[in-house]
Amino acid sequence: MKKSAIHKKTTEHHTTKTVHESAKTAKPSLKKLFLVLGILLVIVLGIVWLVSDKGASTMDETIVAKVNGEKITSSEVDKLYAQAQQQGFPVNQSQVIDQLITKKVLIQEAKKQNIQIEEAAVDKYLTDLQALVGQPIDPLLEKMQLTKEEFRAQIKDQLMITQLLADKQQTAESISKEEIEAFYAANEEYFIAQEQVNASHILVKTEEEAKEVLQQLKDGEDFATVAKEKSIDPSAKANGGNLGFFGKGQMVPEFEKVAFALTVDEVSEPVKSQFGYHVIIVHEKKAAGKLSLEEAREDIQKFLIEDQNKKNIDLYVKDLLSKAKVERFTPKEEKE
């Protein structure tokens, strides 16, 4: 339902908008900084997990690189490159090889430190992932040309590297009060907040169903409980239909118009959108204005932690790479 200020993705189930709008006059946001950091972390570390080392025997086994004697083949590169393109990551094949080299180095170091991942941890990861996406993952794996066994192997690799990098992570205590205040003073444009509402919704397929839901609410039933029972928005099962705070331009227009017109605790009549019919309730409203230091403190702290984490991990990975024996081959230079 909610559109990110950075990008607006669409799925069959979520009521999100499908098109990027122009930046217009929108101020940069701290969420945008988080997104940029996240992308950089993926690119710098090469931690792209949707590639499998298995199943390559029927594909191109040309060796493009070796990392401490372990091979990276053309089939691995081609598979990861295709998946990156499918997901909109602007990478070239050289960057893909860099990513695979980095992954090899990290996995080798994790094994050297005897880091082991139990199957139960992989099971939990899969369960959590399925709850997050709100649908079976098998069709998604099929689109990415991955078997479940291959995906489990990749999850295990990811968990190994996560554990390897755990002690490189900063904590809230590592960020001083002075650092937070300095960041706030130097980046005031990030803290101009537009008018926002905190709302929940119940999404159903037909107007008749929406009217039935509305009657249940008028009869005194709890909104979150009805949302968990009736809403076809997968996220409703976990959060009772709550969308948190959002500003104008973050929702489909029909929804936004009604949500901002409602008073606190008021329930809407059925609202039709491209996704079905919504019944909306507004819990809280925030007027436009500048966020105070106290209001922004938690987000600033999280941002500074992520920024420092990226720097720490980047240095650690560069050190591991400098100590590794990395060989790159053109087809004519391929060595067994």
N, C-alpha and C positions, 0 to 999 in steps of 0.2 A: 504494500500500500504506500509505504513511504518512499520518496525519491531522495537519493543522496544528493547533497549539494555539489558533489564532485561528478558523479555519474548517475545515470538513471537507467537501471537495468530492468528488464522485463522477463517474467516467467509466466507460465500458464496459470499459476495459482496466485502469485503475488500481485497486488494492485499497484504496480509501479509503472511509471511512464516509459515509453519506448525510445524517445528521441533525445539526444543531447540538445539543450538549448544554448544559445550564445551566452557568454559570460555576463553580458549586459553590464550593469554597474555594480554587481555584487562584490562585496569586500572579501578578501581572502579569509579563510577560516582556519582555526586550529585543526579541524578535521582534515582539511586539505594538506596541512603539514604532515599529519600522521600518515595520510595516504602516500605522499611522496616518499617519506621515510621507509614505509613498507615496501614500496616498489624498489627503492635503492637497495634495501636489504636483500631482496630476492636476486637482483642483478649482481650485486657485489659478491654474495656468497654462492650464487649458483644453486640455491636450494630450491630446485624445481623437481617435484617428486613424481610427476606423472609420466615417468619413463621407466621401462623395465629392462633389466639386463638379461632377463630370461626370454625364451622364445625367439632368439635372434638367429638360431641355427639355420632356419629356412630363409634367412634374409642375407643382405650384403655383409659379409664378414671381413671386408677390407679394414685393416687396422689404421686408424687415424691418429691415435696417440697411445702412449703407455705411461702409467703412473706407478713408479716403483715396481715396474714389471707387469702390472695389471693392464689388460687391453681395454681400449675403447674403440668400438667398431662403427663403421658408417651407418649400420642399421640403427644403433642407439641414437646417433646424431640425427638421422632422418626422422625417427619417431618423435623425439623430443621437439625438433624443429616444427614438425607438422602440428603437434599439440599446442605449441606456443603460438603459432599462427592462428589456429582455430580459436584460441582464447584471447586473441588481440594483443599479445605481447610483441612489441616491435624489436625482435632480435634477429641477428643474422647467424649463419652457421658457425662462424668463428666464435661468437659469443656462446653458442650452445656447447661447443667443445670446451670452452673455458668453464662453463657451468658443470659439465660432467667431470672435468679434471678436479675441480674444487670438491665436488661430492665424493669422488674416489679418495681424495686426501683425507677428508673428514671421517669417512667410514673406516679407512685404514687406521687412523689415530684412535677412533673409538674402540676398534677391535684390539689395538695395542694396549689400551687401558682396561681391557677385559670388560667392557660395557656390554651387558647382555639384556635383551628385552624378552620378557615372558609372553607367551601366546595370549594370556589373559589381558595383557596391556593392549595388544593389538585388537582383541575383541572389544574392549571398552572404547577404544578409539573409533572403531567402525560403528558401534552403537551410538556414540555421541555425534558422529558425522551424519548418520542417517537422521537423527533427531533434528540436527541443524538444517539439513536440506529439505526435510519434510516429505521425502518420497524415497522409494527404493533406489539404492545406488547402482544396482546391476545395469539398468538401461544407460546410466551415465558412463559406466565403465565401458560398455559396448561402444558408445560413441567415441571414447578415447582409445579404443582398440586395446583394452587391458582386460585380462582375466582377473577373477577375484584373487587367485593365488599370487599373480604378479603384483596386484595392488597391495595385498597383505605384506609382501616382501618390501615394497616401497614404504609402507607405513612403519615397518620395523626399522628400516634405514633412517627414516625421519626421527623416530623416537630415540634411536641411538645418538644421532647428532644433537638432538635437543638436550639430551642428558650430558653429552660432551661439552656443550656450550653453556650449561646451566650456571657454572661458577663465574662466567663472564658477565652475568646479568647484574645490573644495578638494583638497588632497593630504594624505597622512598626515603630512607634515612640518609642515603648518600647525596641527596639533593638539598642544598641549604636554603634557608629562608631568603637569604640575600640573592641567590641565583634566581629564584622565582620572581622576586621583586624587580630585579634588573631586567629579566625577560619581559615582564609586563610593561615596564616603563619604555622599553625599546621597541615594542611591537603593539602599540595601542590600536592600530587598524584592525588587528585580528579579533578585537574584543567588542566590536560594535554589533550589538544583537538586534535583530529585527523582531517585530511582534511575533509571539509564538503561542501555540496552544498545546496542551497535553490532552490527548483524546484516545478513546477506545472505539472499536467498531466491531460489528458482527456482519460478516459477509455471507450472503446466501445467493442461490441461483435465480430465484423467481420473486416477483413482487408479492405473490401470495405468501410465500415463506417469510418474507420480510415483515408482512403484516401480522403473521402469527407470532413472530419473535417480539414485535412491538407490543402485542397484547400480553405476552408473558411478562414483559417488563412493567407494563401498566398494572398488572396483577401483583406486582411486588417482588418478582423473582430477581435475583442478583445478576447484574449485567455480566460480570466475568464468568459466572457459572454457566449462563446461557451461551456465552461466546464459546466456551470450551465444548459445549454439547452440540451447538448448531453451526458455528462458523466454518466455512470451507477454506478460510485462510489458515494454512498449516501452523503459523506462529501462534494462533489463538489458543492452541492446546496447551502451550507453555505459559503464555502471559495473559490469558483471558481477554485477548483482543487489544491490549494496550499498545499504542504506537509511540509512547513517550512524547517529548516535546518536538514540534516541527514548526517551521516558518512557512511563509507564502512561497509558492514555487516548488515545494517539495512533495506535493500530492497531485493526483489528477484533478483537473479544474472543478469537476462537479463535486468532488469530495471536499476540496479546499473551501469552496464558496460556502457550503453549509457549515463546516466545522468552525470557521471564523465568525459566522453569524450567530452561532449558539451562545447562550449564556452558560456559566458554570453549573454543572449538574443537570443541564437540560438535555433531553433525548430527542433526536431528530425523527422526522417521518422517514420512510424509506427513500434512499437516494440511489438513483440509477447511474452506473458507470459502465465502462466496457467490460468490467469484470463480474458484474452482477448487481445485486442490490445491497446497500449498506444501511445499517442502523447505527447512528453515531451518538456518543455521549462525550461531552467536554468536562474534564476534571479540574483544569486549572488554566489560567491565562497569564502571559507575561507581556508587559508593554515593551515597545521598542526602546532601546537605550544602550548605553555602554555598560558592559559587565564590570562589576567591582573586582578588585584584586581578590577578595575572598571568594567571590563566585567563580573566578577563573582559576584559582589556585590549584585545584585538583587536576584540571586539564593541563595546565602548564607543567605541573610536576610529572604527569604521565609522559608528556612530550619530551621533556628534558631527560627522563629515564631512557626512553626509546632512542633518543639521539645519542646518548652516551653508550648504550648497548651496541648500537650500530658501529660506533667508533672502536669499541673494545673488541668486538667480534671481527671486524675488518682487520685490525692489527694482528689478531691471533691467527686468522686464516692466512694472511700474507706471510707470517712467520712459518707456518706449516708448509706452505707452498715453496718457500725459499729453501727448505730443507729436503724437499722431495725431489726424486729424480723423475723429471717430466720430459718425455720425448714426444715430438709431434712429427707426423709423416705425411708426405704427399703420396699419392698412389704408387709412384715409382720408388719411393723410399721405404715402403712397407717392409717391416721386419717381423719375423716370427720370434 
